[in-house]
Amino acid sequence: MDSGALSDLDHRLLEALQLDGRAPFSHLARLLDLSERTVARRYQRLRGLGLRIVGQPDPARLGLPER
């Protein structure tokens, strides 16, 4: 497999991180029905590919007009 290709597992992990970017690996592992070590290993692989988790406020949830 190409080292830059994202697997189904990678996509599932990214979706879970979109919901809670601060979730511990133990929570993500339970959510994805994987071992904590697998989640940590996949996360580190994604970090190596350039993944960065950042926070961005949602203006609508804060009652602010959208730009």
C-alpha positions as CSV (number, residue, x, y, z in Angstrom):
1,M,0.0,0.0,0.0
2,D,1.2,3.5,-0.8
3,S,2.5,5.1,2.4
4,G,0.4,8.2,1.7
5,A,-2.9,6.4,1.0
6,L,-5.5,6.6,3.7
7,S,-7.3,3.4,4.7
8,D,-10.9,3.0,5.8
9,L,-9.6,2.8,9.3
10,D,-7.7,6.1,8.8
11,H,-10.9,7.7,7.6
12,R,-12.9,6.4,10.6
13,L,-10.3,7.8,12.9
14,L,-10.3,11.2,11.3
15,E,-14.1,11.3,11.5
16,A,-14.0,10.5,15.2
17,L,-11.3,13.2,15.7
18,Q,-13.5,15.7,13.9
19,L,-16.2,15.1,16.6
20,D,-13.7,15.4,19.4
21,G,-10.1,16.3,18.6
22,R,-9.1,16.1,22.2
23,A,-10.5,12.6,22.9
24,P,-8.0,10.2,24.5
25,F,-6.8,7.2,22.5
26,S,-8.7,4.9,25.0
27,H,-12.0,6.6,24.1
28,L,-11.3,6.5,20.4
29,A,-10.4,2.8,20.6
30,R,-13.7,2.0,22.3
31,L,-15.6,4.1,19.7
32,L,-13.9,2.4,16.8
33,D,-13.8,-1.1,18.3
34,L,-10.0,-1.2,18.1
35,S,-7.1,-1.5,20.5
36,E,-5.7,1.6,22.1
37,R,-2.3,0.8,20.7
38,T,-3.7,0.5,17.1
39,V,-5.4,3.9,17.5
40,A,-2.2,5.4,18.8
41,R,-0.1,3.9,16.0
42,R,-2.5,5.0,13.2
43,Y,-2.7,8.5,14.8
44,Q,1.1,8.8,14.8
45,R,1.2,7.6,11.1
46,L,-1.3,10.3,10.2
47,R,0.8,12.9,12.1
48,G,3.8,11.8,10.1
49,L,1.7,12.5,6.9
50,G,1.1,16.0,8.1
51,L,-2.2,15.7,10.1
52,R,-2.7,18.5,12.6
53,I,-5.6,18.9,14.9
54,V,-6.7,22.5,15.3
55,G,-9.6,24.2,16.9
56,Q,-11.8,26.6,15.1
57,P,-14.8,28.2,16.6
58,D,-18.2,27.8,14.9
59,P,-19.6,31.3,14.6
60,A,-23.2,30.1,14.5
61,R,-22.8,28.2,17.8
62,L,-21.4,31.4,19.4
63,G,-24.3,33.5,18.0
64,L,-22.0,35.4,15.7
65,P,-22.7,36.2,12.1
66,E,-20.9,34.0,9.5
67,R,-18.4,35.7,7.2
